[in-house]
Amino acid sequence: MLVLPASWRLHLPLMPSLRLGSCDRHGQPQVCRALAADALADGRMLVLLAPHTAPRVVAALRETGQAA
């Protein structure tokens, strides 16, 4: 399991704007604005987005399980 570096977790609350990206199974990039993000205790990152405004990103995440 990949985890966020400690320095990134410290700066996460200070970021006014976040983007979430993924690629679909055909390699097409999809990007949206994230509503909020937080670092979890185990080092992973929780990102909230509105699925109705970013259906292609949600579909790509479901297809590949990869986020950037």
Helices and strands as residue ranges (DSSP letters): H 6-11, G 12-14, E 18-23, E 29-34, E 36-39, E 45-48, H 55-64
